[in-house]
């Protein structure tokens, strides 16, 4: 009998130890070789494959019209020319500074709006469907009225960004709040976390995954809205951003310049995701015990 009890206690201890082991977070640094093979090498290989296929289309004259498909060397020459002229970083900064500032404005408006829609039933019934409709509206549709209302200046650009990004941020927060377990809210009220304090300490942290998804989508909408505005609305006072560079390439019938603008737009989108949103996503997952490494 005693041996049976001892075995039961031992088994229970083993199970508990196993559960504790599952909760242990590896704190050691990931070896560079593993990081290189899992995160750096795959995109490098994909880029090389694209360049090889691209060059093959030119070399084997599958596409022999440079006005339709320039060679990688021609596009590289366009990048080199812009760099030597000192305009390359200016193109990037003009658009990135507008995009980030407009996104911050959208964040400041979309977050309280999302909280209001999620927590007040009348407000949700009144403007919830409007937000969903605005989210599905192509951002390019806002450029003509924004130009008429505000003229060809930066305020027009920011207005287009806000109209494109605010609905996504607000809807992402609403979706995240809808998925918060009611028990969290009741526990918060029991401890006195109501009103603004409850929103800050209970609602927002619990809704963080959905909120972060809304922020990521909001940035995508911000960036696309800005590119649409820069392509359609051009003025010397606005400077030359990436969208204007794309339009200048089209007007000049320079496919090398068009590809340069496309690659720069892609580069900025990928860089913002890797530098801002991916670390935020990993932090949220790790804080919830859903990510052990990486």
Secondary structure, 3 states (H helix, E strand, C coil): CHHHHHHHHHHHHHHHHHHHHHHCCCCCCCCHHHHHHHHHHHHHHHHHHHHHHHHHHHHCCCCCCCCCCCCHHHHHHHHHHHHHHCCHHHHHHHHHHHHHHHHHHHHHHHHHHHHHHHHCHHHHHHHHHHHHHHHHCCCCHHHHHHHHHHCCCHHHHHHHHHHHHHHHHHHHHHHHHHCCCHHHHHHHHHCCCCHHHHHHHHHHHHCHHHHHHHHHHHHHHHHHHHHHHHHHCCCHHHCCCHHHHHHHHHHCCCHHHHHHHHHHHHHHHHHHHHHHHHHHHHHHHHHCCCCCCC
